[in-house]
Amino acid sequence: MRHFLYILALSLTLSLPALAAGSPWDNGDLRVSANGRFLQFANGKPFFWLADTGWLLPERLNRDEAEHYLASLGRAGYNVVQVQVINAIPSFNAYGQMALDRGFDFSQADRPGVYGYWNHMDYIVDRAAAHGIYVAMVCIWGGMVKRGDMNATQARAYGSFLARRYGRRPNIVWVMGGDIRGDIHPEVWEALATTIKAADRRHLMTFHPRGRHTSAQWFNSSEWLDFNMFQSGHRRYNQRMGDKHYPIAEGTEEDNWMYVDSAWSHRPVKPVLDGEPSYEGIPQGLHSGSEPRWTAADCRRYAYWAVFAGACGHTYGNSAIMQMAKPGTEGAYSADPVAKPWYVALGDPGFRQMQYLKRLMLALPYFERVPDQRAILNNGTRYDRLAATRGKSYLLVYNHTGRDMTVDLTRISGARKRVWWMDPTDGHITFLGTFDSRVTTFRYHARATGVADGVLIAADEKMPLSLE
């Protein structure tokens, strides 16, 4: 047991190397786990999705900038980058090359002597692979489909082109949609998805929906949808905006854990994750620069709430990074490209802190994990809500406000439990002691850092684990 704790502490506190030994896909292609709730490699090893939203990477960054960004992702522990392949029609990249210069005729996508739009996309995909990163390709942003810029016939031509060009690369995940409801031109999404899937069965596919929605609302039973994605979005509790189609109740806007429950209410059960929570540094509600900005603590809350509810991973976002803000570009959503360009935002605390969640999840028996709110006896609402998840011999409780928590240690095996507190800002672990298996009240273990949130870790004293 002590050996396990030593390895666990190392796995949570040591920095990741820039490149892992080998590539993730050396373990085989990604697939859905047998219980339908997680992602894994073909050889059975778990895959915890940790993505950054690099939406405008293909359009705004040149080769050197793209390499710097992707290398930074690898060092920070990310294994997925979500990008918009085409953000608008027309779309131009940093070299002034157009994506659809001949419309949806791709017969001359490559021209001799020209470093074109798709050559640059090739470079990005290949450099992401060099850093062990999957590219989640949002094929075309939803607004273009809503506007009628691509119909079903054009979608089939586009899907065929994408599948031919990228279907053999190992680090691809296909993403339909792009901030759009699935009932808006569903025939276009069906045409695009089924065309790609007909030519490429090896890569996973999902749908990125409109804010406050989940893909399960429209596509859970579709054969092409391998896992669900939801966009919990950027609004706070009192910013409902009156959309009657939300799958969660009014007044619960920040409770992103509810989307996991909502997705799992559909059959068959499929893995699910938050593909767009509140971004670090963006105004609450998006549209007014006078509103408070979402912070790293908010990003951590969204991440731990969703994953402890059962999500198969999580996506981080940063206002400056997602739009690749830099001098000379227009800052959307009150971003200041001069004061906070994307390359400065790579130093923001939330960007660096997501890796500790991933390490924690992969340090423990993975596929047996289930959400278990019955482990909490004095739970609260909103920010005071404690989120619990467990395996057979371990229990994790995320506490956002640092309040006292009464935990039922009998929910896991063992007559005695060892208990620790993890600081989610740096992965530091503090041993709290050994406790009898009974209902026990724990107080927040504060460090000098002044961080309010953290994770209580309890494990069977005799848990037979080796993480070597």
N, C-alpha and C positions, 0 to 999 in steps of 0.2 A: 504493500500500500504506500509506504513511504517512497518507494521507487517511482510509483505512479505520480505522486504529488510533485516529486522533483522534476520529472519530465513535463508534467502539466505546467508547472511554474515557468520552466524554460520556454515551453511552447507559447506561453502568453506574454512573456516579457522580452524575449530576444527579438532583434530585428530580423525580418525576412531578407534573404539574399536577393539580389537583383534578378537572378534567374535561378529557377529550381533545376535540380539535376534531371535532365530529360525534359520532355514536354508532357503536359497533362494528358493529351490524347494518345500518349504511349500506352495508357491504360485502356484504350479502346474508345469507341464512340460513346457519346452521352446517350442515356436512355432513362426511362422512368423506372423507379424501384418497384418491386413486386407488390408492395402495399399501396401503390398509387399516390404516395405523398411526398416522395423525395426524388432527387435526380442522382444518378450514379453513372460510373463508367461501365463499359462492357465487362470488365474483369471483376466487378462487384464493389470497387472502392467508391466511397461517397463523393459527390460533387456538391459543394456548397457555393451557390451562385453569389458572388460579391461583385457587383457592377458599379461602374460610374457612368453617368449620363454625359457622354461627350458628343452631344447631338450634332453640332456643326463642325466637328473634326474634318469631315471630307471636303468641306467647302472653304473653311477659313484658314486652315493650317497648311503650311508648305512642308516639304519633306523633313527638313531639320526640326521644325516645330513639332511635327507629328511624332518623330522619333523621341524627342525630349518628353513629350506628354506620355507616350506609351511606356517608356522606360520608367517614368515616375509612377505610373499605375502599377507596374510590376513590383517596384520597390515597396509600395504601400499595401501590397497584398491583394490587389484586385485581380480577378481572373476573367472578367467580362467588361467590355465597353459597349454601350448602347449608342448607335449612331444613326442619323438620318442619311440614307443613301441619296435621296433627293428631297430637299427641304421645300423646294418651290419649282414652278415651271415658268420661266427658265431658271435653271440652277447653274451657277458658275463656281469654279474652285479658285484657289489662291493664284493659279496660273492663268486665269481668264478663260479656261476651257469649259465648254457647255456640256451638260450631261446628255441632253436630248437634242442635239443640233440637227438631227434628221427625224425628229419626232420619235415614234416608236419603231422605226426601222433601224435595226442594230447591225445591219450587214457591213457597215463601214465604221463600226465603233472604234477600230484601231486603224490609224493612218500612218503610213511610213514617215518617220522623222518627226512625228508630233507626239509630245508627252500629253496625252489627252486626259479627259475626266476619268475614264475608266482605268487608264494606266496608273493614275494617282490613287484610285481606290484599291487597285491591286497592291500597290506599295504599302498602303495602310494595313490591309489585311495581312500581308506577309510580315510586316514589322511587328504587328500585334502578336502573330504566331511566334516570332523570335523571342518575345517576352512572356510567352505562356498565357496569352490572353485570347479569349474568344471574342469575336465581333458579332454582336447582336444587331443584325441589319434590318432596320425599319425601312422597308423597300421604298416607300413613298409616304410622305407625311399626309395624314388624313384630310387636311384642309384642301389638298389638291383634288382628292376624290370627291369630297363634298361639293366642290366648285364645278365638277364635271370635266376636269382636265385629263382624266383617264377613264375610259369605259372598259367593259368586260373584255372586248376583243383586244384592245390595247394591253390590258392587264395580262392576257395570255401570252402576247408577244414579249412583254417585259419579263414575265416570270420565266419563260423559256430561256431568254438571254441570261438572266441572273443565275439560273440553275446550271447552265452550261459553263458559265465563267467561274462560279464560285463553289459549285457543288462538290468538287473534288478536293477543295481545301479543307484541312481538318478542323479549323477553328471558326466555324460558322454556326450561328443560330438565326433562324429566320423569324422575323417579326412582322406580322400583318398590322394594319391599323396605323395608329400614330395620333393620339389625342382625338379620337373620334368615336362616336357611338357605333356599335356594330350593326344597327338597323338602318344606317345611312348607306345606301348603295351596297347592300350585302352581296349582290351579284358580282360586284367588282372584287371584293375580298375573296369570295369563293373561287372566282376564276384565277386570281393571282395565286392563292394558296394551293389549290389543287394542281395547277400547272407546275409549280415548283416541286410539290410532293411527288408528282408522277415521274419526275426526272431525278429527284434526289430524296431517297428514303432514309439516308443515314443521319441527316441533321434534324434536330428538334425544331419545332415551330410553335409560336404563340401569337397573341394579339394584344397590342398596347391600346387600351381604351381611353375614352374621355375621362377627365377628372371626376372622382367620386363614383366610378363604375368599375366593374370587373368583367373580363372577357367571358366568364361563365354565363353571364346573362344572355348571351346570344350564341356562343359557339361551343359550349362545353361538350355537346354530343357530336360535334364535327370530328371526323376521323383525322383531319389534318392538324387539329389542335392537340399538341402533346402535353402542354401544361398551361395553366391559367396565369394571367397577369392582371393586377389591378393598379389603378392610379389613385392613391388616397388624396393626392393633390396638395394644395397650398393654403387652404382656408382654415381658419381657426373655428372654435366652437360656435361662435355667434355669426358666422358668415355662410349661412346655408344657401342663400340665393334662390330658394324655392323650386328646385328641380324635383318634380314629383317622381322621377324614375330612379332615384338613388336607391340602392339595395339596403341601406342602413337608415336608421331612424333620424329624424331631425334633432339637432342638438348634440349629435355624436360625431361631428365632422372630423375631429382629430383622432378618433378611436379606430385607427387603421387595422387593429386586430380583428375588428368585426368583419372585414372583407374576407379574411381567411375563413371564418365561420360561414359567411355567405356563399363563397365558392364551393366549400365542401358540402353545402346543402344540395348541390346538384349531383346527378349521377351520370356517368361513373365519376368516382372521386379522382381528381387529378392534382398534381403538385401545383402550388400557387405561390406567388411572391408579389411584393409591392414594387412595381416597376417605375414608380415616380411618386415618392413622398415629398414633403416640404423640403425645398432646397436651402442649404446653408447660405445665408446672406441675402435671401430674396424677401421682399416685403410680404407680410402676412396678407393673404388675399390677392397677391400679385400686382394689383393695378394702381396702387397709391404709394408713392414714395414716402408719404408721411406716416405710414403704418410701421410698427416695429418689425425688425428683421428676424427671421428664423435663425436660431443659433446652433452651435454644435451639440448642445444638450438636447435640443429638439430633435436633431438628426439621430442621436443615440436612442432617444425615446421611441421614435418611429421604428428603428431597426430592431430593438429588443422586443418591443410589443408584438411586432409582426412575426418574428422568428419564434418567439416563445409561444405564440398562438399556433404554430405549426408550419409556418412558411418555409419553403425549401431554400431560401436565400434572401437577399435583399439588394436593393439598388440605392446608392447614395447619389445626391445631386448637389451642385454648387452653382449659384447664379452666374458667376463669372466664367466658370469652366464649361458649363453646358452650352453656352453661346460663344465660347472661345473669344471672349471680350479682350480687345487690345486696342491701343491707340490707332485711330483711323477707322474704327468700326463704330457703329451706332449701338449704344447699350440699351437693350430691352429690359423692361421691368425695373426701371430705375437703377440699373447697373451703371457704374462709372468706369469705362474701359481704361482711363488714364490712371485713376487712383487705385483701381484693383483689376489689373489685367489677369487673364487666366493663369499665367505662369507664376504670378504672385499668390493667387488663390490656392495653388497646389500646397502652400504652406498653412492653409487654414486648418484649425484643429480637427474639425469633423472629418475632413478628407483623410487624415492620418489615423483616426480612431476606429474606423470601421473594421480594420484587420483583426482587432481583438475579439470581436464577436465571432468572426469566421474561425479563428484559432480555438476559441472555447468550444464551438460546436464540433469541430473535427477532433478535439482532444478526448471526447467521450464516446461511448457506444452510440452510433449514429441512428441506425434505422429503427431502433426500438423506442426512440423518443416520441413522447406524446404531450400535448398540452394538458395541464391538470390544475385547474383553478380550485379544486376541492382541497388542495394542499394549503390554501390560505384561509384562515379563519376570521380575520378582521379586515376584509378587503374594503377598499374605498372605490370612488368613482373618479373619472377624468384623470387628472395628474396623480391623484393618490391611489390609483389602481395598481396593485401588485400583479405582475404577470409570472406565472409558474409553468415550468415544463420539466419533465422527468423521463428517465429511463427506469430500468428495473432496480438499479442500485445507486442512482444519483438523482438529485433534485436541484433545479436552478430557479431562483426567484429574482426578477428584476424589480428594483425599487427606484422610482424616479425622484421622489422627494425626500428620501432619507428618513421616513417616519418609522416608528416601531412596527414590526411585523410578527404576527403569530402564525407559526408554520407547523404543519402536521408532519413530523418526521417519520411517522409510521407508513406513509405513502410509498416508501422505498424499503428495500430489504435491509436487514441487519439490526441487531440489538443495540448497537452503538454507532453513532454517526460522527464523522469528522466534518468540521464546518469551517469555511473560509469566506472572506469578503474580497471581491474583485473590483478594482477601480477600472471602469470602462474607458478612461481616458489614456491609460498607458498599460493596461493589463496587469498591474501590480496586484499580487495576492497576499493577503494577511490571514494567518491561521488564527481562528477564534477559539478553537478547543474541540474536545470530544464530548458529545452529548448523548444521553439516553434516548431511545426511540420513543418519543412521546411528543405531544403538543408543546412547543417551546416558543417563547417570545424573544426575538432578537432585536437589539438596538443597532442603529446605523453605526458602522465603524468608520468614523471620520479620520481622514488624513489631513496633513497640513495644507494640501492642495485646495481644500474648500469645495471639492466636488460633491454635489448633493446626491447624485445617482450612483447605483452600483448593483452588483450581482451577488447574492448569497448562494454559495455552492455547498451542498451537503452530499456526502457519499458514505455508503456502507463502509464501516471500518475495515471489513474484510473483502472489499471489492477486488476481484481477481483481474486486474488490468495491467497490461504492459504496452506502452506506446512506443517502444523502440522500433 
